[in-house]
Amino acid sequence: IGIGMGSPGAVDRTANTVTGAFNLNWKETQEVGSIIEKELGIPFAIDNDANVAALGERWVGAGENNPDVVFMTLGTGVGGGIIADGNLIHGVAGAGGEIGHMIVEPENGFACTCGSHGCLETVASATGVVKVARLLAEAYEGDSTIKAA
């Protein structure tokens, strides 16, 4: 028996820490594993939340028993989990599927919670879509239900 946790952002699976979950305002490493194991006395494992969701989809979801699955999450941020030939791809620094931080607008992009500018999640996450809609509504000269919101 143990506890498994999915966390947004980058995680260190060996140390059971979250090394950067900017949308949670966790800019410093969070020692979640050692605290939970100490308090509950049972083993703990952690991975990125989109990776965990991709594993779930491969197990009993749309990608059931498929060796290759790409899973995308949209919410406060944009994340992803990639399974290739049955192996979860963690990539460099445990952020293999973190597609939300690909630069898509290098010249005039919005500031991202990660500290960069022009990341995909600044325009494609739920938060980003609302921001873009509000900016477009301000520029629109006619009446709009978006402007009233």
Stockholm file with secondary structure:
# STOCKHOLM 1.0

chainA/1-149         IGIGMGSPGAVDRTANTVTGAFNLNWKETQEVGSIIEKELGIPFAIDNDANVAALGERWVGAGENNPDVVFMTLGTGVGGGIIADGNLIHGVAGAGGEIGHMIVEPENGFACTCGSHGCLETVASATGVVKVARLLAEAYEGDSTIKAA
#=GR chainA/1-149 SS CCEEEEESSEEETTTTEEEEBGGGTBCSCBCHHHHHHHHHCSCEEEEEHHHHHHHHHHHHSTTTTCSCEEEEEESSSEEEEEEETTEECCCGGGCTTCGGGSBSCTTTCCBCTTSCBSBTHHHHSHHHHHHHHHHHHHHCCSCCHHHHC
#=GC SS_cons         CCEEEEESSEEETTTTEEEEBGGGTBCSCBCHHHHHHHHHCSCEEEEEHHHHHHHHHHHHSTTTTCSCEEEEEESSSEEEEEEETTEECCCGGGCTTCGGGSBSCTTTCCBCTTSCBSBTHHHHSHHHHHHHHHHHHHHCCSCCHHHHC
//
